[in-house]
Amino acid sequence: MNTSVQSQRIDILILLAAVIIFSVAGLSKKGLAAFLGTLTGLFVTLGLTLFFGGVLKIGGMTSPFASTLILTGHFRLDIQGIFYSAVLLGA
């Protein structure tokens, strides 16, 4: 995947977290602590996902519908990116 695309996705993730947390908690010490805790958790999860995904060579083709999508003509579908995104959303 293109590095600039990944950087843009991380920027969107940080912006979205900031908007949601500071809208709820306000610009306070609690809001800042919640924001920093959220970012720390997301980056730890992202790091672990990328590390173990590379070590274990997880391609994302383990889901039952992935092969069906590929066989129906979606050859350019980034199954691994979708899998990593699902891991981050689940965290």
MOPAC internal coordinates of N, CA, C and O (Angstrom, degrees):
PM7 1SCF
backbone

  N    0.0000 0     0.00 0     0.00 0    0    0    0
  C    1.4396 1     0.00 0     0.00 0    1    0    0
  C    1.5239 1   108.28 1     0.00 0    2    1    0
  O    1.2310 1   120.30 1   -33.37 1    3    2    1
  N    1.2954 1   117.04 1   146.63 1    3    2    1
  C    1.4417 1   123.31 1  -178.19 1    5    3    2
  C    1.5276 1   110.32 1   -65.59 1    6    5    3
  O    1.2310 1   120.27 1   -44.44 1    7    6    5
  N    1.3388 1   117.09 1   135.56 1    7    6    5
  C    1.4551 1   121.66 1  -177.04 1    9    7    6
  C    1.5184 1   111.46 1   -65.43 1   10    9    7
  O    1.2310 1   119.55 1   142.82 1   11   10    9
  N    1.3331 1   118.46 1   -37.18 1   11   10    9
  C    1.4562 1   120.16 1   179.73 1   13   11   10
  C    1.5223 1   111.23 1   -67.35 1   14   13   11
  O    1.2310 1   120.25 1   147.37 1   15   14   13
  N    1.3138 1   117.12 1   -32.63 1   15   14   13
  C    1.4664 1   120.60 1   176.76 1   17   15   14
  C    1.5171 1   109.73 1   -67.99 1   18   17   15
  O    1.2310 1   120.16 1   137.82 1   19   18   17
  N    1.3387 1   117.29 1   -42.18 1   19   18   17
  C    1.4591 1   120.60 1   177.87 1   21   19   18
  C    1.5142 1   110.60 1   -63.65 1   22   21   19
  O    1.2310 1   119.92 1   138.20 1   23   22   21
  N    1.3312 1   117.76 1   -41.80 1   23   22   21
  C    1.4580 1   121.94 1   179.02 1   25   23   22
  C    1.5220 1   110.68 1   -62.97 1   26   25   23
  O    1.2310 1   120.53 1   140.24 1   27   26   25
  N    1.3263 1   116.60 1   -39.76 1   27   26   25
  C    1.4594 1   120.61 1   178.69 1   29   27   26
  C    1.5229 1   110.76 1   -66.03 1   30   29   27
  O    1.2310 1   120.00 1   141.96 1   31   30   29
  N    1.3257 1   117.61 1   -38.04 1   31   30   29
  C    1.4567 1   120.81 1   178.81 1   33   31   30
  C    1.5205 1   111.14 1   -67.37 1   34   33   31
  O    1.2310 1   120.19 1   142.64 1   35   34   33
  N    1.3262 1   117.25 1   -37.36 1   35   34   33
  C    1.4652 1   120.31 1   178.05 1   37   35   34
  C    1.5252 1   109.72 1   -68.50 1   38   37   35
  O    1.2310 1   120.25 1   141.25 1   39   38   37
  N    1.3311 1   117.13 1   -38.75 1   39   38   37
  C    1.4659 1   120.19 1   177.02 1   41   39   38
  C    1.5153 1   111.48 1   -61.45 1   42   41   39
  O    1.2310 1   120.60 1   138.15 1   43   42   41
  N    1.3231 1   116.45 1   -41.85 1   43   42   41
  C    1.4661 1   120.58 1   178.42 1   45   43   42
  C    1.5223 1   110.39 1   -65.03 1   46   45   43
  O    1.2310 1   120.55 1   140.39 1   47   46   45
  N    1.3118 1   116.56 1   -39.61 1   47   46   45
  C    1.4577 1   121.41 1   178.53 1   49   47   46
  C    1.5245 1   111.15 1   -62.11 1   50   49   47
  O    1.2310 1   120.28 1   135.06 1   51   50   49
  N    1.3314 1   117.07 1   -44.94 1   51   50   49
  C    1.4614 1   121.54 1   179.40 1   53   51   50
  C    1.5229 1   110.43 1   -65.34 1   54   53   51
  O    1.2310 1   120.20 1   136.15 1   55   54   53
  N    1.3250 1   117.23 1   -43.85 1   55   54   53
  C    1.4587 1   120.97 1   179.67 1   57   55   54
  C    1.5248 1   111.36 1   -63.09 1   58   57   55
  O    1.2310 1   120.23 1   136.12 1   59   58   57
  N    1.3103 1   117.16 1   -43.88 1   59   58   57
  C    1.4552 1   121.41 1   179.31 1   61   59   58
  C    1.5274 1   111.50 1   -62.82 1   62   61   59
  O    1.2310 1   120.50 1   136.80 1   63   62   61
  N    1.3330 1   116.64 1   -43.20 1   63   62   61
  C    1.4585 1   120.10 1   177.87 1   65   63   62
  C    1.5221 1   110.81 1   -62.75 1   66   65   63
  O    1.2310 1   120.34 1   137.87 1   67   66   65
  N    1.3260 1   116.96 1   -42.13 1   67   66   65
  C    1.4669 1   120.76 1   179.89 1   69   67   66
  C    1.5209 1   111.48 1   -63.23 1   70   69   67
  O    1.2310 1   120.44 1   133.75 1   71   70   69
  N    1.3211 1   116.76 1   -46.25 1   71   70   69
  C    1.4662 1   120.39 1  -178.55 1   73   71   70
  C    1.5269 1   110.79 1   -62.04 1   74   73   71
  O    1.2310 1   120.45 1   133.77 1   75   74   73
  N    1.3179 1   116.74 1   -46.23 1   75   74   73
  C    1.4643 1   119.83 1  -177.46 1   77   75   74
  C    1.5239 1   111.34 1   -66.69 1   78   77   75
  O    1.2310 1   120.21 1   131.51 1   79   78   77
  N    1.3161 1   117.20 1   -48.49 1   79   78   77
  C    1.4647 1   119.66 1  -174.99 1   81   79   78
  C    1.5194 1   111.32 1   -68.47 1   82   81   79
  O    1.2310 1   120.06 1   135.10 1   83   82   81
  N    1.3283 1   117.49 1   -44.90 1   83   82   81
  C    1.4608 1   118.83 1  -178.31 1   85   83   82
  C    1.5232 1   112.04 1   -73.57 1   86   85   83
  O    1.2310 1   119.77 1   157.99 1   87   86   85
  N    1.3254 1   118.05 1   -22.01 1   87   86   85
  C    1.4710 1   119.95 1   173.23 1   89   87   86
  C    1.5241 1   111.09 1   -70.09 1   90   89   87
  O    1.2310 1   120.73 1   144.67 1   91   90   89
  N    1.3042 1   116.20 1   -35.33 1   91   90   89
  C    1.4658 1   120.89 1  -178.74 1   93   91   90
  C    1.5230 1   111.13 1   -84.00 1   94   93   91
  O    1.2310 1   120.06 1   131.32 1   95   94   93
  N    1.3365 1   117.48 1   -48.68 1   95   94   93
  C    1.4635 1   121.23 1  -173.09 1   97   95   94
  C    1.5238 1   113.18 1   -92.15 1   98   97   95
  O    1.2310 1   120.14 1   161.82 1   99   98   97
  N    1.3192 1   117.34 1   -18.18 1   99   98   97
  C    1.4578 1   120.15 1  -176.31 1  101   99   98
  C    1.5191 1   110.85 1    81.24 1  102  101   99
  O    1.2310 1   121.21 1    -7.11 1  103  102  101
  N    1.3263 1   115.30 1   172.89 1  103  102  101
  C    1.4557 1   120.68 1   178.90 1  105  103  102
  C    1.5209 1   108.80 1   -83.90 1  106  105  103
  O    1.2310 1   121.00 1   -96.54 1  107  106  105
  N    1.3059 1   115.69 1    83.46 1  107  106  105
  C    1.4537 1   121.50 1  -177.77 1  109  107  106
  C    1.5265 1   109.04 1  -139.35 1  110  109  107
  O    1.2310 1   121.30 1    -0.97 1  111  110  109
  N    1.3308 1   115.13 1   179.03 1  111  110  109
  C    1.4635 1   119.63 1   177.55 1  113  111  110
  C    1.5237 1   110.64 1   -64.54 1  114  113  111
  O    1.2310 1   120.50 1   142.50 1  115  114  113
  N    1.3283 1   116.64 1   -37.50 1  115  114  113
  C    1.4654 1   119.62 1   178.31 1  117  115  114
  C    1.5251 1   110.94 1   -65.53 1  118  117  115
  O    1.2310 1   120.59 1   138.71 1  119  118  117
  N    1.3111 1   116.47 1   -41.29 1  119  118  117
  C    1.4652 1   120.43 1   178.16 1  121  119  118
  C    1.5151 1   111.66 1   -63.47 1  122  121  119
  O    1.2310 1   120.77 1   137.61 1  123  122  121
  N    1.3409 1   116.13 1   -42.39 1  123  122  121
  C    1.4573 1   120.22 1   178.59 1  125  123  122
  C    1.5256 1   111.11 1   -65.21 1  126  125  123
  O    1.2310 1   120.37 1   137.94 1  127  126  125
  N    1.3383 1   116.89 1   -42.06 1  127  126  125
  C    1.4631 1   120.54 1   178.38 1  129  127  126
  C    1.5270 1   110.92 1   -62.97 1  130  129  127
  O    1.2310 1   120.39 1   138.60 1  131  130  129
  N    1.3280 1   116.85 1   -41.40 1  131  130  129
  C    1.4640 1   120.63 1   178.69 1  133  131  130
  C    1.5242 1   110.93 1   -65.32 1  134  133  131
  O    1.2310 1   120.65 1   139.42 1  135  134  133
  N    1.3322 1   116.37 1   -40.58 1  135  134  133
  C    1.4592 1   120.92 1  -179.83 1  137  135  134
  C    1.5260 1   110.73 1   -65.77 1  138  137  135
  O    1.2310 1   120.27 1   133.23 1  139  138  137
  N    1.3302 1   117.09 1   -46.77 1  139  138  137
  C    1.4646 1   120.49 1   179.59 1  141  139  138
  C    1.5274 1   111.62 1   -65.45 1  142  141  139
  O    1.2310 1   120.04 1   143.01 1  143  142  141
  N    1.3259 1   117.52 1   -36.99 1  143  142  141
  C    1.4590 1   120.65 1   176.29 1  145  143  142
  C    1.5121 1   112.42 1   -65.86 1  146  145  143
  O    1.2310 1   120.69 1   140.53 1  147  146  145
  N    1.3145 1   116.28 1   -39.47 1  147  146  145
  C    1.4609 1   120.84 1   177.89 1  149  147  146
  C    1.5251 1   110.88 1   -64.99 1  150  149  147
  O    1.2310 1   120.76 1   134.01 1  151  150  149
  N    1.3241 1   116.15 1   -45.99 1  151  150  149
  C    1.4680 1   119.36 1   179.23 1  153  151  150
  C    1.5216 1   111.62 1   -63.96 1  154  153  151
  O    1.2310 1   120.34 1   139.47 1  155  154  153
  N    1.3187 1   116.95 1   -40.53 1  155  154  153
  C    1.4611 1   119.79 1   178.39 1  157  155  154
  C    1.5237 1   110.59 1   -61.28 1  158  157  155
  O    1.2310 1   120.46 1   133.46 1  159  158  157
  N    1.3180 1   116.72 1   -46.54 1  159  158  157
  C    1.4628 1   120.78 1   178.96 1  161  159  158
  C    1.5165 1   112.58 1   -61.87 1  162  161  159
  O    1.2310 1   120.66 1   138.28 1  163  162  161
  N    1.3312 1   116.34 1   -41.72 1  163  162  161
  C    1.4634 1   119.70 1   179.87 1  165  163  162
  C    1.5234 1   112.01 1   -66.66 1  166  165  163
  O    1.2310 1   120.33 1   138.90 1  167  166  165
  N    1.3260 1   116.97 1   -41.10 1  167  166  165
  C    1.4624 1   119.18 1  -179.58 1  169  167  166
  C    1.5208 1   112.14 1   -71.70 1  170  169  167
  O    1.2310 1   120.09 1   145.21 1  171  170  169
  N    1.3239 1   117.42 1   -34.79 1  171  170  169
  C    1.4703 1   119.63 1   175.37 1  173  171  170
  C    1.5303 1   109.44 1   -64.93 1  174  173  171
  O    1.2310 1   120.52 1   135.44 1  175  174  173
  N    1.3311 1   116.61 1   -44.56 1  175  174  173
  C    1.4604 1   120.90 1   178.53 1  177  175  174
  C    1.5288 1   110.90 1   -62.63 1  178  177  175
  O    1.2310 1   120.43 1   136.81 1  179  178  177
  N    1.3209 1   116.79 1   -43.19 1  179  178  177
  C    1.4603 1   120.73 1   178.94 1  181  179  178
  C    1.5205 1   110.72 1   -63.24 1  182  181  179
  O    1.2310 1   120.42 1   135.85 1  183  182  181
  N    1.3147 1   116.81 1   -44.15 1  183  182  181
  C    1.4662 1   120.31 1   179.38 1  185  183  182
  C    1.5147 1   112.32 1   -62.56 1  186  185  183
  O    1.2310 1   120.52 1   134.69 1  187  186  185
  N    1.3277 1   116.61 1   -45.31 1  187  186  185
  C    1.4615 1   120.11 1   178.90 1  189  187  186
  C    1.5262 1   111.60 1   -64.95 1  190  189  187
  O    1.2310 1   120.59 1   140.94 1  191  190  189
  N    1.3262 1   116.47 1   -39.06 1  191  190  189
  C    1.4602 1   120.63 1   179.34 1  193  191  190
  C    1.5241 1   110.90 1   -63.53 1  194  193  191
  O    1.2310 1   120.43 1   133.33 1  195  194  193
  N    1.3250 1   116.79 1   -46.67 1  195  194  193
  C    1.4620 1   119.96 1  -179.67 1  197  195  194
  C    1.5225 1   111.43 1   -67.89 1  198  197  195
  O    1.2310 1   120.27 1   140.54 1  199  198  197
  N    1.3353 1   117.09 1   -39.46 1  199  198  197
  C    1.4596 1   120.26 1  -179.41 1  201  199  198
  C    1.5276 1   111.32 1   -64.82 1  202  201  199
  O    1.2310 1   120.77 1   124.81 1  203  202  201
  N    1.3449 1   116.13 1   -55.19 1  203  202  201
  C    1.4553 1   118.84 1  -177.27 1  205  203  202
  C    1.5259 1   112.32 1   -71.59 1  206  205  203
  O    1.2310 1   120.14 1   152.14 1  207  206  205
  N    1.3295 1   117.33 1   -27.86 1  207  206  205
  C    1.4603 1   119.77 1   174.50 1  209  207  206
  C    1.5124 1   111.72 1   -64.49 1  210  209  207
  O    1.2310 1   120.67 1   142.57 1  211  210  209
  N    1.3392 1   116.33 1   -37.43 1  211  210  209
  C    1.4587 1   120.35 1   177.69 1  213  211  210
  C    1.5173 1   112.60 1   -75.69 1  214  213  211
  O    1.2310 1   120.33 1   139.22 1  215  214  213
  N    1.3371 1   116.97 1   -40.78 1  215  214  213
  C    1.4651 1   120.62 1  -178.83 1  217  215  214
  C    1.5272 1   111.08 1   -68.19 1  218  217  215
  O    1.2310 1   120.78 1   135.46 1  219  218  217
  N    1.3177 1   116.12 1   -44.54 1  219  218  217
  C    1.4633 1   120.61 1  -177.42 1  221  219  218
  C    1.5247 1   113.15 1   -88.51 1  222  221  219
  O    1.2310 1   120.59 1   177.25 1  223  222  221
  N    1.3266 1   116.49 1    -2.75 1  223  222  221
  C    1.4720 1   123.21 1   179.47 1  225  223  222
  C    1.5306 1   111.71 1    54.95 1  226  225  223
  O    1.2310 1   121.67 1  -130.55 1  227  226  225
  N    1.3329 1   114.41 1    49.45 1  227  226  225
  C    1.4650 1   120.47 1   178.22 1  229  227  226
  C    1.5203 1   107.99 1   -80.24 1  230  229  227
  O    1.2310 1   120.93 1   -60.38 1  231  230  229
  N    1.3137 1   115.83 1   119.62 1  231  230  229
  C    1.4522 1   120.49 1  -177.00 1  233  231  230
  C    1.5103 1   114.55 1  -101.05 1  234  233  231
  O    1.2310 1   119.99 1   172.55 1  235  234  233
  N    1.3058 1   117.63 1    -7.45 1  235  234  233
  C    1.4497 1   120.28 1  -179.41 1  237  235  234
  C    1.5134 1   113.93 1    87.71 1  238  237  235
  O    1.2310 1   119.90 1   177.86 1  239  238  237
  N    1.3237 1   117.79 1    -2.14 1  239  238  237
  C    1.4615 1   120.69 1  -178.37 1  241  239  238
  C    1.5253 1   112.07 1   -84.62 1  242  241  239
  O    1.2310 1   120.52 1  -166.38 1  243  242  241
  N    1.3169 1   116.61 1    13.62 1  243  242  241
  C    1.4549 1   119.71 1  -178.71 1  245  243  242
  C    1.5216 1   112.57 1   -83.34 1  246  245  243
  O    1.2310 1   120.14 1   163.05 1  247  246  245
  N    1.3136 1   117.34 1   -16.95 1  247  246  245
  C    1.4616 1   118.46 1   179.50 1  249  247  246
  C    1.5241 1   109.68 1   -74.29 1  250  249  247
  O    1.2310 1   120.12 1   -33.24 1  251  250  249
  N    1.3279 1   117.37 1   146.76 1  251  250  249
  C    1.4649 1   119.95 1  -172.52 1  253  251  250
  C    1.5265 1   114.93 1   -65.03 1  254  253  251
  O    1.2310 1   120.04 1   154.77 1  255  254  253
  N    1.3336 1   117.53 1   -25.23 1  255  254  253
  C    1.4617 1   119.25 1  -175.96 1  257  255  254
  C    1.5196 1   113.09 1   -96.81 1  258  257  255
  O    1.2310 1   119.88 1   176.10 1  259  258  257
  N    1.3381 1   117.83 1    -3.90 1  259  258  257
  C    1.4681 1   120.20 1  -177.95 1  261  259  258
  C    1.5190 1   111.59 1   -64.88 1  262  261  259
  O    1.2310 1   120.04 1   134.24 1  263  262  261
  N    1.3126 1   117.53 1   -45.76 1  263  262  261
  C    1.4714 1   119.68 1  -179.74 1  265  263  262
  C    1.5262 1   110.79 1   -66.12 1  266  265  263
  O    1.2310 1   120.02 1   146.23 1  267  266  265
  N    1.3098 1   117.57 1   -33.77 1  267  266  265
  C    1.4686 1   120.65 1   177.47 1  269  267  266
  C    1.5182 1   110.47 1   -63.91 1  270  269  267
  O    1.2310 1   120.30 1   137.93 1  271  270  269
  N    1.3397 1   117.04 1   -42.07 1  271  270  269
  C    1.4666 1   120.16 1   178.38 1  273  271  270
  C    1.5246 1   111.39 1   -63.45 1  274  273  271
  O    1.2310 1   120.50 1   137.87 1  275  274  273
  N    1.3150 1   116.65 1   -42.13 1  275  274  273
  C    1.4629 1   120.02 1  -179.63 1  277  275  274
  C    1.5310 1   110.26 1   -66.18 1  278  277  275
  O    1.2310 1   120.28 1   138.06 1  279  278  277
  N    1.3244 1   117.08 1   -41.94 1  279  278  277
  C    1.4645 1   120.59 1  -177.53 1  281  279  278
  C    1.5253 1   113.05 1   -71.03 1  282  281  279
  O    1.2310 1   119.82 1   160.09 1  283  282  281
  N    1.3348 1   117.95 1   -19.91 1  283  282  281
  C    1.4650 1   120.24 1   179.43 1  285  283  282
  C    1.5187 1   112.54 1   -88.85 1  286  285  283
  O    1.2310 1   120.16 1  -172.33 1  287  286  285
  N    1.3376 1   117.29 1     7.67 1  287  286  285
  C    1.4540 1   119.09 1   172.76 1  289  287  286
  C    1.5114 1   115.44 1   109.43 1  290  289  287
  O    1.2310 1   118.71 1  -178.00 1  291  290  289
  N    1.2860 1   120.06 1     2.00 1  291  290  289
  C    1.4722 1   122.53 1   179.29 1  293  291  290
  C    1.5268 1   109.01 1   -90.87 1  294  293  291
  O    1.2310 1   120.72 1  -111.75 1  295  294  293
  N    1.3262 1   116.23 1    68.25 1  295  294  293
  C    1.4616 1   121.60 1  -173.66 1  297  295  294
  C    1.5195 1   112.92 1   -72.53 1  298  297  295
  O    1.2310 1   119.82 1   151.25 1  299  298  297
  N    1.3181 1   117.94 1   -28.75 1  299  298  297
  C    1.4577 1   121.40 1  -176.78 1  301  299  298
  C    1.5249 1   112.55 1   -91.25 1  302  301  299
  O    1.2310 1   119.82 1  -171.66 1  303  302  301
  N    1.2944 1   117.94 1     8.34 1  303  302  301
  C    1.4545 1   122.30 1  -179.63 1  305  303  302
  C    1.5228 1   109.57 1   -70.43 1  306  305  303
  O    1.2310 1   120.49 1   -51.06 1  307  306  305
  N    1.3149 1   116.66 1   128.94 1  307  306  305
  C    1.4654 1   121.84 1  -178.15 1  309  307  306
  C    1.5287 1   108.91 1   -88.01 1  310  309  307
  O    1.2310 1   120.83 1   -93.87 1  311  310  309
  N    1.3303 1   116.01 1    86.13 1  311  310  309
  C    1.4630 1   121.50 1  -177.05 1  313  311  310
  C    1.5213 1   110.96 1   -64.05 1  314  313  311
  O    1.2310 1   120.21 1   140.39 1  315  314  313
  N    1.3172 1   117.20 1   -39.61 1  315  314  313
  C    1.4611 1   120.10 1  -179.22 1  317  315  314
  C    1.5261 1   110.78 1   -66.13 1  318  317  315
  O    1.2310 1   119.86 1   138.88 1  319  318  317
  N    1.3160 1   117.88 1   -41.12 1  319  318  317
  C    1.4662 1   121.28 1   176.93 1  321  319  318
  C    1.5181 1   112.01 1   -63.13 1  322  321  319
  O    1.2310 1   120.55 1   140.36 1  323  322  321
  N    1.3210 1   116.56 1   -39.64 1  323  322  321
  C    1.4674 1   120.59 1   177.33 1  325  323  322
  C    1.5217 1   110.36 1   -65.65 1  326  325  323
  O    1.2310 1   120.42 1   140.12 1  327  326  325
  N    1.3223 1   116.80 1   -39.88 1  327  326  325
  C    1.4568 1   121.18 1   178.64 1  329  327  326
  C    1.5248 1   111.24 1   -64.26 1  330  329  327
  O    1.2310 1   120.64 1   134.25 1  331  330  329
  N    1.3359 1   116.39 1   -45.75 1  331  330  329
  C    1.4696 1   119.84 1   178.42 1  333  331  330
  C    1.5257 1   111.26 1   -63.44 1  334  333  331
  O    1.2310 1   120.33 1   141.48 1  335  334  333
  N    1.3165 1   116.97 1   -38.52 1  335  334  333
  C    1.4609 1   120.41 1   177.38 1  337  335  334
  C    1.5295 1   111.03 1   -63.60 1  338  337  335
  O    1.2310 1   120.58 1   140.64 1  339  338  337
  N    1.3076 1   116.49 1   -39.36 1  339  338  337
  C    1.4710 1   120.09 1   178.17 1  341  339  338
  C    1.5295 1   111.13 1   -64.99 1  342  341  339
  O    1.2310 1   120.57 1   143.41 1  343  342  341
  N    1.3359 1   116.52 1   -36.59 1  343  342  341
  C    1.4693 1   119.88 1   177.16 1  345  343  342
  C    1.5179 1   110.13 1   -64.40 1  346  345  343
  O    1.2310 1   120.38 1   136.06 1  347  346  345
  N    1.3518 1   116.88 1   -43.94 1  347  346  345
  C    1.4704 1   120.05 1   179.77 1  349  347  346
  C    1.5235 1   111.61 1   -65.99 1  350  349  347
  O    1.2310 1   120.47 1   140.51 1  351  350  349
  N    1.3139 1   116.70 1   -39.49 1  351  350  349
  C    1.4684 1   119.56 1   178.40 1  353  351  350
  C    1.5259 1   111.05 1   -66.54 1  354  353  351
  O    1.2310 1   120.59 1   144.34 1  355  354  353
  N    1.3060 1   116.47 1   -35.66 1  355  354  353
  C    1.4577 1   120.14 1   178.70 1  357  355  354
  C    1.5139 1   113.17 1   -70.78 1  358  357  355
  O    1.2310 1   121.01 1   156.11 1  359  358  357
  N    1.3475 1   115.68 1   -23.89 1  359  358  357
  C    1.4630 1   118.82 1   179.78 1  361  359  358
  C    1.5056 1   108.77 1   -79.05 1  362  361  359
  O    1.2310 1   120.10 1   180.00 1  363  362  361

